[in-house]
């Protein structure tokens, strides 16, 4: 079997497909606030699908090598018939909307498919060419009901067609215009200039972390994320040994809230040039008998799955303003989190160099700060800012994250503990305040 090499590999995440109860509502509530807009539609006998890209201006896009966009697209699918039992049963099993498939742009569909099946993946759709110059195949992933699609396009496009992302999805029909925004332009902050996919975060049951890493290594060629620092020579980590502090983290918060987190990717990250891999895949494993967010996700999702998608922006405050004005709901860190920031040892360096207006912006926007995994030589300029939305359903399942990176490759390990403690502390205070109210 051909191994994954420099010539045969997974390049990018091409599109991600949601299965939802109401496609129009889902798009307006969750994807438009993140500056993703519907541009095309596809109707079948029992389903409707919308295609979304991260700007309403199609001319903004450029198709690279006749194959893919620089940014990930979204497909939002809903059933339009009660007879679509496959769709309804799956949504019910997941207690609501969920990610059904993640499609990877690859260099050779047939070889990637064969390699994945030999590695243990189950075939769903054998390699085929639904359109000229488009080759695709589908396998199951290790996550409950989630498929992985391989796609390779070799389109010959004119200069005009290069700027039309619809050329990549020939079975979709262009929408006459994007859904109108309900806010007037004077009320609306301007849209963030960039908001692209940063990482995919998944949750597995206790004891399945290593198995999941092994699956992605054998089936897709992903490896534990390696960070190349100045002078480093990339090492061959084929043995995929989990080394604590290097490629997995134990986040211990109380006895039953902890989790174990590892990150895999399709290529190494570089601190020298600060280049992120095009795919960063976070896997969190619940603690033994845990009652934390990972365990809750697995319980309500009906099994392991995609817990959140993080979008990278170069201006998190602008992105959050825009999303909030579009009625996106975020988890709001209590004041205790910000008052306690300077007590977090590893942040002292960052905070002491930070402009006071940025710290004020953090508080007003309820954005979180973390310097975890900031291996730049000048640590004062090395941190991440992040914020999480509330779950999109009524159960603690899927949500979104918005993240910005200042020379840091972390994922917010420090915030899991800090946010938990801050919420606990404010609830404790509120309880005391209630107790202190004198009885009539
Ligand atoms: Fe994340």
Boltz pocket constraint, residues with backbone or C-beta under 6 A from the ligand:
constraints:
  - pocket:
      binder: B
      contacts: [[A, 199], [A, 201], [A, 282], [A, 308], [A, 310], [A, 401], [A, 411]]
      max_distance: 6.0
